[in-house]
């Protein structure tokens, strides 16, 4: 804020001399000087007062700006959650919201976990795994593994309140009968039920934006990235599926955002590997191994993108993409055959085949990445 001041300058005083019979005298010069000094003092006081007012206005403006910035930050932090809530209030919640969401119930310390994927029609699939290397026997010296694969269907979600919906399991089947077992590669494999889904048929869905103080305390213990303080004012930033009888919580994560993170890590990993190939005197066998690792890194990314595209595309769109991908695979195989022929004739080094396949796969990864970004933008 700018303030402009115009100051009136005192230029002088006019003294009137009057002649009379009494012989009146001219006003003494000392009095003129005193008046001038008083005027300067008043000017200085006025200027100082105006400067103080200006400083006060600037100070108030700074405070207002800081308060405005704080309000904007608070508003920004809650915008995404509020938008999700508003959209769900307008359209009603449906399983379509889980189109790019995977759920997991796990513990990093125990190395066990249950994964759950819910389709738009309410059907679901998933798996559970746990490993105990200490439980061995004569026939299974490599430990014991607990696992299962399952499919099923949830009922249509029914609204409980602004933040909560309720559903129940309508059907559920296991790939292997629960309670059976076998020994594979020296590991005792026990087929169990799905940890986290057992013990109840009823589940709650908590939406992003749900106040944390409305969640059961035992459920909050299972959740991740919750603020340690200000629980009274904090809200969920992700979907949660709550086994209400066991107080277990499945945490939702966006598969596209997870892929972006994996892509970033993979790019750095490949750059480091390529730098090693250029600057380290590896043997031919070691060079081939490095080249294979680079190719496999891009191939893993491509497969992850394929699973994402399968979920976000309509059946018609995915069928078209499948036909396109078959053509790409045929081109890649033809390139590899030509490269192998060049190796046999001594024109090309063995590791170059894998590096060429890696480069071709890398280009396809970035094509698929553009498809995913276009979906996000729309």
C-alpha positions, 0 to 999 in steps of 0.5 A, a space after each residue: 500500500 502506498 501513501 502519498 502526502 503533500 506538505 504545505 511549506 511556510 514561506 514566511 511572514 508579512 509584517 505590516 508597519 504602521 506609522 503613527 504619531 506615537 512612532 510605533 516600531 517594526 516587529 522585532 526580527 527575533 520574534 520572526 525567528 521564533 515563529 519560524 522555529 515553531 513552524 518547523 517543529 510543527 512540520 517535524 511533528 506532523 511528518 513524524 506522525 504521518 510516518 508512524 501512521 504509514 508504519 502502522 498501516 504497513 504492519 497491519 497489511 503484513 499481518 493481514 497478508 500472513 493471516 490470509 496466507 495461513 487461511 489459504 494453506 489450511 483451505 488448500 490442505 482440505 480442498 481435495 477431501 472436501 471435493 471428494 465429499 461434495 462429489 459423493 454427496 451429489 452423485 452418491 458413493 459407488 464402487 466406481 470410486 475404487 477404480 484405481 484403489 488397492 486395499 491392503 491390511 498388513 504389518 511391516 514388522 510381521 512381513 504378512 499382508 492381505 491385499 484386496 481389489 474391488 471392482 466397480 460391480 462390487 466383486 473382489 479378489 485378493 490374496 493373503 501371505 505370511 512366512 515363518 522361516 523358523 517353523 521347519 521339519 524334516 520334510 520342510 527345512 525351508 520354513 512354513 508359509 501361510 497363504 490363500 487366494 480368494 474371490 467374492 462379492 460385496 453388497 451395494 454400499 448403504 449410506 450411514 452418515 456423511 462420511 461412512 457407508 456400510 456393506 457386507 460380503 454376499 459371497 466368498 470363495 477360496 482357490 484352495 480349500 482352507 485347512 489343506 496343505 502341501 510341501 513345495 520346494 522344502 516349504 510347508 504351505 498351509 492354505 488359510 482363510 483371508 486374514 482381515 476379512 474373517 470373523 464378520 460379514 459386515 464392513 464399513 467404508 470410511 471416505 477421505 475427509 472423515 474426522 479421525 475422532 469419529 473412527 474407533 480408537 482400535 481402528 486408528 492403530 492399524 492405519 498409516 500416516 495419521 497425525 500424532 497430534 490434533 486428532 480432534 481436527 484431523 481427517 482421513 486422507 484415504 479410503 479405509 475399509 473397516 472390519 467392524 467386529 475385529 477392528 481391522 483396517 484395510 488402507 486404500 492407496 492409488 495405484 497410479 500414484 504408486 506407479 509414478 513413485 515406482 517409475 521415478 525409482 526405476 529411472 534412477 536405478 537404470 541410470 546408475 546401471 547404465 553408468 556402471 556399464 560405461 565406466 566399469 570394466 565388466 566381463 562379458 558375462 557381467 555385462 549381459 547380467 547388467 543388461 538383463 537387469 535393465 531390461 527386466 526393470 522396464 518390463 516390470 514397469 510395463 506390466 504394472 502399467 498394463 494392469 492399470 490400463 486394464 482397470 481404467 479402460 472400458 472393455 472396448 478400449 482395452 480390447 483395442 489396446 490388446 490388439 495394439 500390444 500384440 503388434 508391438 510384441 511381434 515387432 519386439 520379437 522380430 527385433 530380438 531375432 535379428 539381433 541374435 542373428 547378428 550375434 551369431 555372425 559376430 556383428 553384435 555383442 550379446 548384451 546389446 540384444 538385451 539393451 535394445 530390447 530394454 530401449 524398445 520396452 522403455 519407449 513403450 513404457 512412456 507411451 503407456 504412461 501418456 495413456 495413463 496421464 490422459 486418463 488422469 487429466 480427464 
